[in-house]
């Protein structure tokens, strides 16, 4: 019987040590707790494009360490990278495409109303930055007609492949697929009437660099619209790091380097606000 008691005691010691190590990993933020199903989807994963939570990439220019901060103590659903006081959220991978296509999304977010609120016109050139599976891309493509064009931009080839297959199935031909990068949408200067980002901007790994490039693509009088879950509203069932307040959006986008001015904030949607900025048209006196 003595050997059995000894084995039992050794097993208890091993379990206690294992529990202590697991607790330490969780406390230090080195292990993520899976997202809740009621929040931005359970399929949200650590992005393949992300390399480090704590330290800047070696390839980043020196200015990045001044513009961005890296913290070990951060939201488990964030990257540990901070910009202008806001933590950048983890990117949803292409595996989350079914969540974008969920049938209840129209009721929850009123996508059809969103497209109407954008005041699209036939013949416009629209950039859907972070197009994902293309739900909103297709709605906008039908709104602007055959003479218009939607530039569907994503940094994940798999997302663009899914969207390309869908476009073929539904017969939409006025969409151009563009593989962007973390720092550029890869669009021509002064080519876009409206750029829109739906629940995307808060996930940009390099928001300053992306906006610096994106702002150049707008035509004079062109607009850029940020559709973000309202951080001001605690009843919006999305994780905090995936929300943005109107004030934070304005703070980040009205930086002088972008040359954009706030135009309006539309609050007609159930869970999101649409914060719109414009590239002013220069007059002869300017």
Phi and psi restraints in degrees (value plus and minus 20) as a CYANA .aco file:
   2 UNK   PHI     -78.8   -38.8
   2 UNK   PSI     -65.5   -25.5
   3 UNK   PHI     -79.4   -39.4
   3 UNK   PSI     -56.5   -16.5
   4 UNK   PHI     -84.3   -44.3
   4 UNK   PSI     -61.5   -21.5
   5 UNK   PHI     -84.3   -44.3
   5 UNK   PSI     -58.5   -18.5
   6 UNK   PHI     -82.9   -42.9
   6 UNK   PSI     -64.2   -24.2
   7 UNK   PHI     -82.9   -42.9
   7 UNK   PSI     -59.9   -19.9
   8 UNK   PHI     -81.7   -41.7
   8 UNK   PSI     -64.9   -24.9
   9 UNK   PHI     -84.1   -44.1
   9 UNK   PSI     -60.8   -20.8
  10 UNK   PHI     -82.3   -42.3
  10 UNK   PSI     -59.2   -19.2
  11 UNK   PHI     -83.2   -43.2
  11 UNK   PSI     -62.1   -22.1
  12 UNK   PHI     -84.0   -44.0
  12 UNK   PSI     -62.2   -22.2
  13 UNK   PHI     -82.6   -42.6
  13 UNK   PSI     -62.3   -22.3
  14 UNK   PHI     -82.1   -42.1
  14 UNK   PSI     -64.2   -24.2
  15 UNK   PHI     -82.7   -42.7
  15 UNK   PSI     -59.7   -19.7
  16 UNK   PHI     -84.5   -44.5
  16 UNK   PSI     -62.5   -22.5
  17 UNK   PHI     -84.3   -44.3
  17 UNK   PSI     -62.1   -22.1
  18 UNK   PHI     -82.7   -42.7
  18 UNK   PSI     -62.8   -22.8
  19 UNK   PHI     -82.9   -42.9
  19 UNK   PSI     -59.4   -19.4
  20 UNK   PHI     -84.9   -44.9
  20 UNK   PSI     -61.7   -21.7
  21 UNK   PHI     -83.8   -43.8
  21 UNK   PSI     -64.3   -24.3
  22 UNK   PHI     -81.7   -41.7
  22 UNK   PSI     -61.9   -21.9
  23 UNK   PHI     -81.5   -41.5
  23 UNK   PSI     -61.4   -21.4
  24 UNK   PHI     -84.2   -44.2
  24 UNK   PSI     -62.1   -22.1
  25 UNK   PHI     -82.4   -42.4
  25 UNK   PSI     -62.6   -22.6
  26 UNK   PHI     -85.6   -45.6
  26 UNK   PSI     -62.4   -22.4
  27 UNK   PHI     -84.5   -44.5
  27 UNK   PSI     -55.1   -15.1
  28 UNK   PHI    -105.2   -65.2
  28 UNK   PSI     -22.4    17.6
  29 UNK   PHI      57.5    97.5
  29 UNK   PSI      -2.3    37.7
  30 UNK   PHI    -106.3   -66.3
  30 UNK   PSI     -30.3     9.7
  31 UNK   PHI    -146.5  -106.5
  31 UNK   PSI     109.1   149.1
  32 UNK   PHI    -108.9   -68.9
  32 UNK   PSI     120.7   160.7
  33 UNK   PHI    -107.0   -67.0
  33 UNK   PSI     112.7   152.7
  34 UNK   PHI     -76.4   -36.4
  34 UNK   PSI     127.2   167.2
  35 UNK   PHI     -87.8   -47.8
  35 UNK   PSI     128.8   168.8
  36 UNK   PHI     -92.8   -52.8
  36 UNK   PSI     126.2   166.2
  37 UNK   PHI     -87.0   -47.0
  37 UNK   PSI     -41.7    -1.7
  38 UNK   PHI    -103.1   -63.1
  38 UNK   PSI     -30.5     9.5
  39 UNK   PHI    -121.6   -81.6
  39 UNK   PSI    -192.6  -152.6
  40 UNK   PHI     -74.8   -34.8
  40 UNK   PSI     116.2   156.2
  41 UNK   PHI     -76.5   -36.5
  41 UNK   PSI     140.8   180.8
  42 UNK   PHI     -82.5   -42.5
  42 UNK   PSI     -37.5     2.5
  43 UNK   PHI    -105.9   -65.9
  43 UNK   PSI     -19.9    20.1
  44 UNK   PHI     -81.4   -41.4
  44 UNK   PSI     105.3   145.3
  45 UNK   PHI    -145.6  -105.6
  45 UNK   PSI     144.7   184.7
  46 UNK   PHI     -81.5   -41.5
  46 UNK   PSI     104.1   144.1
  47 UNK   PHI     -89.2   -49.2
  47 UNK   PSI     126.1   166.1
  48 UNK   PHI     -86.6   -46.6
  48 UNK   PSI     -45.5    -5.5
  49 UNK   PHI     -99.8   -59.8
  49 UNK   PSI     -32.5     7.5
  50 UNK   PHI    -108.9   -68.9
  50 UNK   PSI     115.7   155.7
  51 UNK   PHI    -131.8   -91.8
  51 UNK   PSI     -50.0   -10.0
  52 UNK   PHI    -172.1  -132.1
  52 UNK   PSI     121.6   161.6
  53 UNK   PHI    -113.8   -73.8
  53 UNK   PSI     -48.2    -8.2
  54 UNK   PHI    -122.7   -82.7
  54 UNK   PSI     -54.0   -14.0
  55 UNK   PHI    -140.5  -100.5
  55 UNK   PSI     128.5   168.5
  56 UNK   PHI     -86.4   -46.4
  56 UNK   PSI     131.1   171.1
  57 UNK   PHI     -85.9   -45.9
  57 UNK   PSI     127.6   167.6
  58 UNK   PHI     -85.1   -45.1
  58 UNK   PSI     -46.0    -6.0
  59 UNK   PHI    -101.1   -61.1
  59 UNK   PSI     -31.9     8.1
  60 UNK   PHI     -86.2   -46.2
  60 UNK   PSI     121.4   161.4
  61 UNK   PHI     -86.5   -46.5
  61 UNK   PSI     137.4   177.4
  62 UNK   PHI     -75.7   -35.7
  62 UNK   PSI     -51.4   -11.4
  63 UNK   PHI     -83.8   -43.8
  63 UNK   PSI     -42.8    -2.8
  64 UNK   PHI     -81.8   -41.8
  64 UNK   PSI     -53.9   -13.9
  65 UNK   PHI     -91.1   -51.1
  65 UNK   PSI     -37.7     2.3
  66 UNK   PHI    -109.9   -69.9
  66 UNK   PSI     -57.6   -17.6
  67 UNK   PHI     -99.0   -59.0
  67 UNK   PSI     -52.8   -12.8
  68 UNK   PHI    -138.1   -98.1
  68 UNK   PSI     127.2   167.2
  69 UNK   PHI    -138.2   -98.2
  69 UNK   PSI     130.4   170.4
  70 UNK   PHI    -143.0  -103.0
  70 UNK   PSI     105.6   145.6
  71 UNK   PHI    -149.1  -109.1
  71 UNK   PSI     120.9   160.9
  72 UNK   PHI     -96.0   -56.0
  72 UNK   PSI     -54.4   -14.4
  73 UNK   PHI    -108.0   -68.0
  73 UNK   PSI      82.3   122.3
  74 UNK   PHI    -176.0  -136.0
  74 UNK   PSI     152.5   192.5
  75 UNK   PHI     -81.6   -41.6
  75 UNK   PSI     115.3   155.3
  76 UNK   PHI     -83.3   -43.3
  76 UNK   PSI     -40.7    -0.7
  77 UNK   PHI    -116.5   -76.5
  77 UNK   PSI     -15.5    24.5
  78 UNK   PHI    -124.6   -84.6
  78 UNK   PSI     159.3   199.3
  79 UNK   PHI    -116.9   -76.9
  79 UNK   PSI     -31.1     8.9
  80 UNK   PHI      63.2   103.2
  80 UNK   PSI     -16.6    23.4
  81 UNK   PHI    -126.7   -86.7
  81 UNK   PSI     109.6   149.6
  82 UNK   PHI    -137.9   -97.9
  82 UNK   PSI     123.8   163.8
  83 UNK   PHI    -157.7  -117.7
  83 UNK   PSI      96.9   136.9
  84 UNK   PHI      33.5    73.5
  84 UNK   PSI      20.7    60.7
  85 UNK   PHI      65.0   105.0
  85 UNK   PSI     -20.4    19.6
  86 UNK   PHI    -133.7   -93.7
  86 UNK   PSI     115.0   155.0
  87 UNK   PHI    -101.1   -61.1
  87 UNK   PSI     114.4   154.4
  88 UNK   PHI     -97.6   -57.6
  88 UNK   PSI     110.5   150.5
  89 UNK   PHI     -99.6   -59.6
  89 UNK   PSI     139.8   179.8
  90 UNK   PHI     -88.5   -48.5
  90 UNK   PSI     127.3   167.3
  91 UNK   PHI    -102.3   -62.3
  91 UNK   PSI     117.7   157.7
  92 UNK   PHI    -100.6   -60.6
  92 UNK   PSI     106.1   146.1
  93 UNK   PHI     -97.3   -57.3
  93 UNK   PSI     154.1   194.1
  94 UNK   PHI     -83.3   -43.3
  94 UNK   PSI     -38.1     1.9
  95 UNK   PHI     -84.8   -44.8
  95 UNK   PSI     -38.3     1.7
  96 UNK   PHI    -106.0   -66.0
  96 UNK   PSI     -15.9    24.1
  97 UNK   PHI     -74.7   -34.7
  97 UNK   PSI     -59.4   -19.4
  98 UNK   PHI     -79.1   -39.1
  98 UNK   PSI     -51.6   -11.6
  99 UNK   PHI     -86.1   -46.1
  99 UNK   PSI     -55.7   -15.7
 100 UNK   PHI     -87.7   -47.7
 100 UNK   PSI     -46.6    -6.6
 101 UNK   PHI    -116.7   -76.7
 101 UNK   PSI     -14.6    25.4
 102 UNK   PHI     -79.0   -39.0
 102 UNK   PSI     119.5   159.5
 103 UNK   PHI     -80.4   -40.4
 103 UNK   PSI     -52.4   -12.4
 104 UNK   PHI     -99.5   -59.5
 104 UNK   PSI     -21.0    19.0
 105 UNK   PHI     -83.9   -43.9
 105 UNK   PSI     -56.8   -16.8
 106 UNK   PHI     -81.1   -41.1
 106 UNK   PSI     -62.6   -22.6
 107 UNK   PHI     -88.3   -48.3
 107 UNK   PSI     -58.9   -18.9
 108 UNK   PHI     -93.4   -53.4
 108 UNK   PSI     -57.3   -17.3
 109 UNK   PHI    -140.0  -100.0
 109 UNK   PSI     -30.8     9.2
 110 UNK   PHI      34.5    74.5
 110 UNK   PSI      39.8    79.8
 111 UNK   PHI     -82.5   -42.5
 111 UNK   PSI     -58.0   -18.0
 112 UNK   PHI     -83.3   -43.3
 112 UNK   PSI     -58.5   -18.5
 113 UNK   PHI     -88.3   -48.3
 113 UNK   PSI     -57.8   -17.8
 114 UNK   PHI     -76.5   -36.5
 114 UNK   PSI     -67.1   -27.1
 115 UNK   PHI     -82.9   -42.9
 115 UNK   PSI     -59.4   -19.4
 116 UNK   PHI     -85.1   -45.1
 116 UNK   PSI     -58.3   -18.3
 117 UNK   PHI     -87.5   -47.5
 117 UNK   PSI     -38.6     1.4
 118 UNK   PHI     -95.9   -55.9
 118 UNK   PSI     -30.7     9.3
 119 UNK   PHI      36.8    76.8
 119 UNK   PSI      29.4    69.4
 120 UNK   PHI     -93.0   -53.0
 120 UNK   PSI     130.9   170.9
 121 UNK   PHI    -149.7  -109.7
 121 UNK   PSI     130.6   170.6
 122 UNK   PHI     -75.8   -35.8
 122 UNK   PSI     117.9   157.9
 123 UNK   PHI      70.4   110.4
 123 UNK   PSI     -24.6    15.4
 124 UNK   PHI     -91.1   -51.1
 124 UNK   PSI     135.1   175.1
 125 UNK   PHI    -128.1   -88.1
 125 UNK   PSI      97.7   137.7
 126 UNK   PHI    -139.1   -99.1
 126 UNK   PSI     117.9   157.9
 127 UNK   PHI    -126.3   -86.3
 127 UNK   PSI     100.6   140.6
 128 UNK   PHI    -119.2   -79.2
 128 UNK   PSI      75.5   115.5
 129 UNK   PHI    -105.3   -65.3
 129 UNK   PSI     100.6   140.6
 130 UNK   PHI      57.8    97.8
 130 UNK   PSI      29.7    69.7
 131 UNK   PHI     -85.1   -45.1
 131 UNK   PSI     -45.7    -5.7
 132 UNK   PHI      41.5    81.5
 132 UNK   PSI    -153.5  -113.5
 133 UNK   PHI    -100.6   -60.6
 133 UNK   PSI     -23.4    16.6
 134 UNK   PHI      68.4   108.4
 134 UNK   PSI      -1.3    38.7
 135 UNK   PHI     -77.5   -37.5
 135 UNK   PSI     -69.0   -29.0
 136 UNK   PHI     -99.2   -59.2
 136 UNK   PSI     -50.1   -10.1
 137 UNK   PHI     -73.8   -33.8
 137 UNK   PSI     -68.4   -28.4
 138 UNK   PHI     -89.4   -49.4
 138 UNK   PSI     -59.8   -19.8
 139 UNK   PHI     -80.4   -40.4
 139 UNK   PSI     -62.3   -22.3
 140 UNK   PHI     -91.2   -51.2
 140 UNK   PSI     -57.1   -17.1
 141 UNK   PHI     -80.3   -40.3
 141 UNK   PSI     -59.5   -19.5
 142 UNK   PHI     -91.8   -51.8
 142 UNK   PSI     -50.8   -10.8
 143 UNK   PHI     -91.9   -51.9
 143 UNK   PSI     -57.8   -17.8
 144 UNK   PHI    -107.6   -67.6
 144 UNK   PSI     -29.4    10.6
 145 UNK   PHI      58.2    98.2
 145 UNK   PSI     157.3   197.3
 146 UNK   PHI     -85.6   -45.6
 146 UNK   PSI     -44.9    -4.9
 147 UNK   PHI    -101.3   -61.3
 147 UNK   PSI     -31.3     8.7
 148 UNK   PHI    -117.8   -77.8
 148 UNK   PSI     157.2   197.2
 149 UNK   PHI    -169.3  -129.3
 149 UNK   PSI     120.2   160.2
 150 UNK   PHI    -130.2   -90.2
 150 UNK   PSI     105.0   145.0
 151 UNK   PHI    -111.9   -71.9
 151 UNK   PSI      86.8   126.8
 152 UNK   PHI    -112.3   -72.3
 152 UNK   PSI      91.5   131.5
 153 UNK   PHI    -132.6   -92.6
 153 UNK   PSI     114.6   154.6
 154 UNK   PHI    -172.8  -132.8
 154 UNK   PSI     135.3   175.3
 155 UNK   PHI    -115.0   -75.0
 155 UNK   PSI     -24.0    16.0
 156 UNK   PHI    -126.6   -86.6
 156 UNK   PSI      97.1   137.1
 157 UNK   PHI     -78.3   -38.3
 157 UNK   PSI     -54.8   -14.8
 158 UNK   PHI     -84.1   -44.1
 158 UNK   PSI     -58.6   -18.6
 159 UNK   PHI     -83.2   -43.2
 159 UNK   PSI     -64.4   -24.4
 160 UNK   PHI     -85.1   -45.1
 160 UNK   PSI     -54.3   -14.3
 161 UNK   PHI     -85.7   -45.7
 161 UNK   PSI     -64.3   -24.3
 162 UNK   PHI     -79.7   -39.7
 162 UNK   PSI     -63.7   -23.7
 163 UNK   PHI     -86.4   -46.4
 163 UNK   PSI     -61.2   -21.2
 164 UNK   PHI     -80.3   -40.3
 164 UNK   PSI     -60.8   -20.8
 165 UNK   PHI     -86.0   -46.0
 165 UNK   PSI     -57.8   -17.8
 166 UNK   PHI     -87.6   -47.6
 166 UNK   PSI     -61.8   -21.8
 167 UNK   PHI     -79.3   -39.3
 167 UNK   PSI     -59.0   -19.0
 168 UNK   PHI     -85.3   -45.3
 168 UNK   PSI     -59.9   -19.9
 169 UNK   PHI     -86.9   -46.9
 169 UNK   PSI     -61.5   -21.5
 170 UNK   PHI    -111.3   -71.3
 170 UNK   PSI     -26.2    13.8
 171 UNK   PHI      56.6    96.6
 171 UNK   PSI       5.5    45.5
 172 UNK   PHI    -109.9   -69.9
 172 UNK   PSI     105.3   145.3
 173 UNK   PHI    -137.0   -97.0
 173 UNK   PSI     -24.5    15.5
 174 UNK   PHI    -120.3   -80.3
 174 UNK   PSI      18.3    58.3
 175 UNK   PHI    -144.5  -104.5
 175 UNK   PSI     111.9   151.9
 176 UNK   PHI    -132.4   -92.4
 176 UNK   PSI     107.6   147.6
 177 UNK   PHI    -106.6   -66.6
 177 UNK   PSI     112.3   152.3
 178 UNK   PHI    -150.9  -110.9
 178 UNK   PSI     104.3   144.3
 179 UNK   PHI    -107.6   -67.6
 179 UNK   PSI      86.5   126.5
 180 UNK   PHI    -109.5   -69.5
 180 UNK   PSI    -194.6  -154.6
 181 UNK   PHI    -144.5  -104.5
 181 UNK   PSI     158.1   198.1
 182 UNK   PHI     -87.9   -47.9
 182 UNK   PSI     -36.6     3.4
 183 UNK   PHI    -138.3   -98.3
 183 UNK   PSI     -23.6    16.4
 184 UNK   PHI    -174.9  -134.9
 184 UNK   PSI     120.8   160.8
 185 UNK   PHI    -100.2   -60.2
 185 UNK   PSI     -28.1    11.9
 186 UNK   PHI      40.0    80.0
 186 UNK   PSI      30.8    70.8
 187 UNK   PHI    -138.4   -98.4
 187 UNK   PSI     139.4   179.4
 188 UNK   PHI     -92.8   -52.8
 188 UNK   PSI     126.9   166.9
 189 UNK   PHI     -81.9   -41.9
 189 UNK   PSI     125.2   165.2
 190 UNK   PHI      30.5    70.5
 190 UNK   PSI      24.5    64.5
 191 UNK   PHI    -137.3   -97.3
 191 UNK   PSI     -25.7    14.3
 192 UNK   PHI    -137.7   -97.7
 192 UNK   PSI     112.0   152.0
 193 UNK   PHI    -102.8   -62.8
 193 UNK   PSI     -57.1   -17.1
 194 UNK   PHI    -167.9  -127.9
 194 UNK   PSI     109.3   149.3
 195 UNK   PHI    -131.4   -91.4
 195 UNK   PSI     115.3   155.3
 196 UNK   PHI    -150.8  -110.8
 196 UNK   PSI     121.8   161.8
 197 UNK   PHI    -149.7  -109.7
 197 UNK   PSI      93.1   133.1
 198 UNK   PHI    -122.5   -82.5
 198 UNK   PSI      87.7   127.7
 199 UNK   PHI      34.3    74.3
 199 UNK   PSI      21.2    61.2
 200 UNK   PHI    -144.9  -104.9
 200 UNK   PSI     -63.9   -23.9
 201 UNK   PHI     -74.6   -34.6
 201 UNK   PSI     -58.6   -18.6
 202 UNK   PHI     -86.1   -46.1
 202 UNK   PSI     -30.4     9.6
 203 UNK   PHI    -119.8   -79.8
 203 UNK   PSI     -25.0    15.0
 204 UNK   PHI     -81.1   -41.1
 204 UNK   PSI     107.3   147.3
 205 UNK   PHI     -90.5   -50.5
 205 UNK   PSI     -52.1   -12.1
 206 UNK   PHI    -147.8  -107.8
 206 UNK   PSI      53.2    93.2
 207 UNK   PHI     -82.7   -42.7
 207 UNK   PSI     -57.8   -17.8
 208 UNK   PHI     -85.1   -45.1
 208 UNK   PSI     -68.9   -28.9
 209 UNK   PHI     -84.3   -44.3
 209 UNK   PSI     -60.1   -20.1
 210 UNK   PHI     -84.4   -44.4
 210 UNK   PSI     -64.4   -24.4
 211 UNK   PHI     -89.4   -49.4
 211 UNK   PSI     -52.9   -12.9
 212 UNK   PHI     -81.2   -41.2
 212 UNK   PSI     -61.5   -21.5
 213 UNK   PHI     -95.7   -55.7
 213 UNK   PSI     -62.8   -22.8
 214 UNK   PHI     -83.9   -43.9
 214 UNK   PSI     -58.5   -18.5
 215 UNK   PHI     -82.3   -42.3
 215 UNK   PSI     -49.7    -9.7
 216 UNK   PHI     -90.5   -50.5
 216 UNK   PSI     -42.7    -2.7
 217 UNK   PHI    -100.5   -60.5
 217 UNK   PSI     -32.7     7.3
 218 UNK   PHI     -97.2   -57.2
 218 UNK   PSI     118.8   158.8
 219 UNK   PHI     -90.9   -50.9
 219 UNK   PSI     138.3   178.3
 220 UNK   PHI     -75.4   -35.4
 220 UNK   PSI     107.6   147.6
 221 UNK   PHI      66.7   106.7
 221 UNK   PSI     -23.6    16.4
 222 UNK   PHI     -90.6   -50.6
 222 UNK   PSI     134.7   174.7
 223 UNK   PHI    -138.8   -98.8
 223 UNK   PSI     135.6   175.6
 224 UNK   PHI    -151.3  -111.3
 224 UNK   PSI     108.7   148.7
 225 UNK   PHI    -137.1   -97.1
 225 UNK   PSI     109.5   149.5
 226 UNK   PHI    -127.3   -87.3
 226 UNK   PSI      93.3   133.3
 227 UNK   PHI    -121.4   -81.4
 227 UNK   PSI      90.3   130.3
 228 UNK   PHI    -153.9  -113.9
 228 UNK   PSI     124.7   164.7
 229 UNK   PHI     -82.2   -42.2
 229 UNK   PSI     114.7   154.7
 230 UNK   PHI     -90.8   -50.8
 230 UNK   PSI      93.7   133.7
 231 UNK   PHI     -89.8   -49.8
 231 UNK   PSI     -45.3    -5.3
 232 UNK   PHI     -88.4   -48.4
 232 UNK   PSI     -37.5     2.5
 233 UNK   PHI    -125.9   -85.9
 233 UNK   PSI      85.6   125.6
 234 UNK   PHI     -87.6   -47.6
 234 UNK   PSI     -34.9     5.1
 235 UNK   PHI    -103.1   -63.1
 235 UNK   PSI     -30.8     9.2
 236 UNK   PHI     -92.1   -52.1
 236 UNK   PSI      96.6   136.6
 237 UNK   PHI    -101.0   -61.0
 237 UNK   PSI      40.2    80.2
 238 UNK   PHI    -150.4  -110.4
 238 UNK   PSI     124.4   164.4
 239 UNK   PHI     -78.0   -38.0
 239 UNK   PSI     124.5   164.5
 240 UNK   PHI     -76.1   -36.1
 240 UNK   PSI     -59.7   -19.7
 241 UNK   PHI     -90.0   -50.0
 241 UNK   PSI     -34.1     5.9
 242 UNK   PHI    -117.7   -77.7
 242 UNK   PSI      -7.8    32.2
 243 UNK   PHI    -131.9   -91.9
 243 UNK   PSI     137.0   177.0
 244 UNK   PHI    -160.1  -120.1
 244 UNK   PSI     116.5   156.5
 245 UNK   PHI    -101.1   -61.1
 245 UNK   PSI     137.4   177.4
 246 UNK   PHI     -79.8   -39.8
 246 UNK   PSI     -61.4   -21.4
 247 UNK   PHI     -82.3   -42.3
 247 UNK   PSI     -59.2   -19.2
 248 UNK   PHI     -89.0   -49.0
 248 UNK   PSI     -60.1   -20.1
 249 UNK   PHI     -80.6   -40.6
 249 UNK   PSI     -67.0   -27.0
 250 UNK   PHI     -81.3   -41.3
 250 UNK   PSI     -62.2   -22.2
 251 UNK   PHI     -78.3   -38.3
 251 UNK   PSI     -61.8   -21.8
 252 UNK   PHI    -100.1   -60.1
 252 UNK   PSI     -55.0   -15.0
 253 UNK   PHI    -111.9   -71.9
 253 UNK   PSI     -39.0     1.0
 254 UNK   PHI    -109.6   -69.6
 254 UNK   PSI      -4.9    35.1
 255 UNK   PHI     -82.4   -42.4
 255 UNK   PSI     119.9   159.9
 256 UNK   PHI     -79.7   -39.7
 256 UNK   PSI     -46.1    -6.1
 257 UNK   PHI     -82.0   -42.0
 257 UNK   PSI     -44.9    -4.9
 258 UNK   PHI    -108.8   -68.8
 258 UNK   PSI     -43.1    -3.1
 259 UNK   PHI      46.1    86.1
 259 UNK   PSI      10.9    50.9
 260 UNK   PHI    -132.9   -92.9
 260 UNK   PSI     128.6   168.6
 261 UNK   PHI    -142.5  -102.5
 261 UNK   PSI     120.3   160.3
 262 UNK   PHI     -83.3   -43.3
 262 UNK   PSI     113.8   153.8
 263 UNK   PHI    -128.5   -88.5
 263 UNK   PSI     -68.7   -28.7
 264 UNK   PHI    -187.0  -147.0
 264 UNK   PSI     140.1   180.1
 265 UNK   PHI    -144.9  -104.9
 265 UNK   PSI     101.6   141.6
 266 UNK   PHI    -121.3   -81.3
 266 UNK   PSI     107.6   147.6
 267 UNK   PHI    -139.1   -99.1
 267 UNK   PSI       5.5    45.5
 268 UNK   PHI    -100.5   -60.5
 268 UNK   PSI     -32.0     8.0
 269 UNK   PHI    -105.8   -65.8
 269 UNK   PSI     135.3   175.3
 270 UNK   PHI     -83.3   -43.3
 270 UNK   PSI     -58.7   -18.7
 271 UNK   PHI    -144.7  -104.7
 271 UNK   PSI     -37.6     2.4
 272 UNK   PHI    -139.2   -99.2
 272 UNK   PSI     137.1   177.1
 273 UNK   PHI    -133.3   -93.3
 273 UNK   PSI     135.6   175.6
 274 UNK   PHI    -132.4   -92.4
 274 UNK   PSI      89.5   129.5
 275 UNK   PHI    -122.1   -82.1
 275 UNK   PSI      97.3   137.3
 276 UNK   PHI    -131.9   -91.9
 276 UNK   PSI     114.7   154.7
 277 UNK   PHI    -143.8  -103.8
 277 UNK   PSI     142.1   182.1
 278 UNK   PHI    -157.8  -117.8
 278 UNK   PSI     123.9   163.9
 279 UNK   PHI    -107.9   -67.9
 279 UNK   PSI      93.2   133.2
 280 UNK   PHI     -80.6   -40.6
 280 UNK   PSI     127.8   167.8
 281 UNK   PHI    -104.0   -64.0
 281 UNK   PSI     103.3   143.3
 282 UNK   PHI     -95.5   -55.5
 282 UNK   PSI     119.0   159.0
 283 UNK   PHI    -116.3   -76.3
 283 UNK   PSI     151.3   191.3
 284 UNK   PHI     -82.2   -42.2
 284 UNK   PSI     -46.6    -6.6
 285 UNK   PHI     -98.6   -58.6
 285 UNK   PSI     -35.2     4.8
